[in-house]
Amino acid sequence: MFYHLLVPLSHYWIGFNVFRYITFRATFAAVTAFVISLIFGPGLIRWLESRKFGEKIRSGDDYRDLADRHRHKAGTPTMGGIIILLALLIPTLLWERWDNPFTWMAFGAAAWMGAVGFADDWMKLRGRGKGRGMSGRIKLGGQVLLALAICFFLYSDPETRDWAEQLRIPFYKHPVVLSMGLVWILFTIMVIAGSSNAVNLTDGLDGLAIGCIGIAAFASAVMAYLTGHREIADYLNILYIPSAGELTVFCAALIGASLGFLWFNAYPAQVFMGDTGSLACGAAIGTVAVLLKKELFLLLIGGVFVIEALSVLLQKSYFKYSRRRWGEGRRILRCAPLHHHFEKSGWAENKITVRFWICAIIFALLAVGALKLQ
């Protein structure tokens, strides 16, 4: 909004020209998101407490030890993803260019999956769906609809149609480009749904998921800026996408929203994000990767999320296999996702969180550094 309001006024005062620069708007989008979190966070937390939207501690044989360790978290307000969405979407509207289609696709992805996550949290807290919330099929349906919408917009736009269905293989000096055809649609669904669900699985310890989201958003912001800068893109031998630069502002807003939410979600957490936040943030990161044609880089950008998701997949697959093979289910890990395995191994919650953040930073650095390996 500020771009469209103030840049035309640069004829009267040259200082308004700063609103043309992506780096300027990205910086203030991050700051605005952080400030919005601090302003609205306490009030929203009190509102969630007054409505008794409290977290329920998971029980069962696998989680018995963890339930004892997490008993003090029972009743902590959840659905705090509302704070993240406000802090992400408002600065996006204020600091982005509204004539950029990528802006609206990223905005829509976060808003749509935030709404799906909100409905899921509401059903859990109000005891609907046997207290388990929305069925996995319905959530997957929401993710599929989002991916199909993005594919439709990319293919219908003449500026993006030529490269929309391409898969660009990194780490080669001469670009290796595969034309996927209709498989591209399935691949996009896998990327967005996988990213959204992986963040959801990672959200199990105070500050863990939101810290990793902020780090992934920073790496995505760097990639968006480089992809949208013609000279740098040519130098790095990556695909130049003119509209990509504006995603830097969106990613910066996500960084600020992550830091702002972490203010309240750091141990001991005053609020949890719930599916409202985790599904929205995961979908936002995945959508940005699709729009930048950096889908394979997402394996590094979200390395912690990938490992967490794989730990669940391997645990369930091996349990089913061993039950068929030996008549009893066996486990690779003490508990899944991976952060719960380390909890059961005796690691302190804070130590797990900080070490996962460190791993996320290393993955992000590898992702950005890998751009030069082409």
Disulfide bonds with the S-S distance in Angstrom:
none
